[in-house]
Amino acid sequence: MASASISTITDPGEFVTRFIENIEQSHFTAAMDMVSDDCEYDNVPITKVFGREAMTQILSDFIAAATKVEWLVHHQVAT
């Protein structure tokens, strides 16, 4: 996918797709820059966290231990 500024993405589905691509391509900082300070992240069945800092911490622990990250998206719905 061609690189685009997150500020130019207007479609919610494209935004989520770009977030996932950033994670998969080891662009973790770029992915976390897409997350609001007051976000809610629920990593079922592990735990729900609130805020970008907490989300960064929980995801960075997983990603640091991985040699490859692949999030399979079976269904994506956006409104």
PyMOL commands that set and color helices and strands:
alter all, ss='L'
color gray80, all
select helices_A, chain A and resi 6-8+12-24+28-33+52-64
alter helices_A, ss='H'
color red, helices_A
select strands_A, chain A and resi 40-43+47-50
alter strands_A, ss='S'
color yellow, strands_A
deselect
rebuild
show_as cartoon
